[in-house]
């Protein structure tokens, strides 16, 4: 024999045809399709059961239909159900791979081609992922209740067959969970804020603002939310009762700080409800005996800590003091709540009474004493928008002092962060009113 001749190939007899191949391998192909269909159904069942909303689950528990009751019973132990479905699905996939491998090996031996094994392996993997996982789960997620009803019997059968193994896996997972120290997620405020922005159309503007308020809540200090000393409505403890009642009626507040000589010496808080039984008294009435102790806090106290103190002490108002004990401002429970939910106005409030009013969709006129946190909320921007320029200032007037490096005069203006600040009113001591114009529409919040 000539050594240059190629080696003889192992081939089937010439009489073999594609019909013969089909007769030999047809049952195997049918079995593969059946297993792939079952795998798809199991994947769809898993996605459907565990994407049901709380309302869907409650509906199934209250329903009298057999399929709905079966769904409710299966979800009573979700870990065991999930384990059985995962085992069921993986066994089906393994069976498909084993059968395909055997057929591919036999076919490649007959044809003498190694490329057949690689091609069939890749095709099988694509088929399992596409038809056994992706398509069923996508469809089931969009039609979860319908798919759960139609696959409830299959899921129940899988749970019955694989119950011992599922119980073993759940027990092992519980043991591992107890032995491994769980590490909490450490996310920065910026990352949480970005997550809120990524909610897209799933949340309304109001919902986003509430979420942002919750995210930023723990970083706020009392200094950022308090009412300044100039905004405090307080009374002197030497006032006659008639004058006291007149000032209280004019202020409209239900709790009023009472001071001696100056606002730096607060004696206590007068609750108006304590005065109601004595409104007919004359000037000889000793109303000072009705004072309740004032709660003093430093200006760098965290707002979330203050909220807990309010709950424990059952008070709604605190006096903010500086390092020397002087009065810096006042903070109430309403001020804290507004940091999450926005301005809370009652039937007696209007926009001018809360420190601002709108001229159009791009322009808002603020009082110079308004806190920057409130300005940002009204302008619908992040509370860190002006951090690069505000320095230690907390009010809009303080921001303008930083931007101008001096006390601006009336009709002067400057720009920062996409906003134009026009001073409408200022005197030798303070900035009274500022018109802020945005380069985009300011949402009405």
C-alpha positions, 0 to 999 in steps of 0.5 A: 500500500502506498504510504502517501495515501490518506488513512481510510475514514470510518463511514457508515455503509453506503446503504445508510441514509438520512432516514436511517439516522432519523430512525436511530436518533429520532426518539432521542431528539423527541426526548430532548425537545420534551426535556427542553419544554419541561425545563422552560416550564419549570423556569417560567414557574419559578419566575412567575411564583416569585414575581407575584405582588403582595396583592396577587398573593393576598388574592390567591389566599382569599380565592376559592379556585383550586389553582389559586389555593394551590399557589397560596399553599406553595408560597407558604414555604418559599425557600423549599419551593425555590429549592425544588424548582431549581433542582428540577430545572438543573436535572432537566438541563443535565439530562439534555446535556447528557443525551446530546453529548452521547448522540454527538459522540456517536455521530462524530465517531461515525462521520469522523469529524471533531467539529461536530462535537463543538458545534452541537455543544454550542447549539445546545448551550444556546438552546438551553439558555434561550428556550429554557431560561430567558424566553420563559422567564421574560414571558412569565414575569409579564404574565406571572399570575396566569403562568403561576396558575397553569404551572402550579400542578407542575410546581407541586409535583416537583416539590413532592418529588424533590422535597427531601433534597430541597429540605436538605438544601434549605437546612444547609443554607440556613446553617451557612447563613447563621455561621457567616457574618453578614456584612451590611451594604455601605452606600454613600449618600451620593450613591443613594441619590443616584439610585433615586434618580435612576428610578426613571418614570417608575416614581413621580416627582413628588415621590422622588423628592420624598426619597431624596429627603429621606436619603439626605435626612441623616446628614442634615444638622439643626443649623440647616433647618432652624429658623434664625434668631430674627424669625423667632416670635418670643415674648418678654416675661414681664409683659402684662397679661393683656399685652401677652394675649395681644402678642399671641393673637398677632403671632398665631403660634401655639408655642411661644418662647418666653425670655428675660431681658433678651432672647439669649435668656430664654426662661421657658416655653409657653403653650397656648393651650395652657392659657385657654382656661385663663383667658378671662383673667386680668393683668394680675394673673401670674401667667409666668407660672404656666411656663414649661422647661425649654429644650436647648440644643447645639446648632451642630446636632443631627436632625435625625437625633433631634427627631428621636429626642422629640419623640422621647421627650414628647416636645415639639420645639427646641431652642438652638444655642451657640457655643457661648449659650446665646440663642441662634434660632429655633427648630420645631417638629414641623421644620424637621418633617418638612425636610422630607415632605416639603412645605406644610401649609395650613389654611392660613398660610400663603406663599408670601408667608413662607418666604417666597413667591413665584413670578413664572416657571423660571423665576422665584422671589425669596426673602434673603433670610430663607435657608438654602435647604428650603431654597433648593427644595423650592427650586427642585435642585439637590441641597448640595447645589450651592455647597461650592460657594456658600462657605459657612452660610446657611441662608440665601443672603449668606450665599450672596455675601459669599458670591459678592464678597461684600454686602450687595446693593439693590439691583445688583446681580450675579450668577452661579450654578445655572441661576441668576441672583438679582437683589431686589431689596437690601439695606446697610445690614442685610439682604431683604429680597432676592429674585432667582432665575433659573436657566430651566423651568422650576417645577412647582413643588 
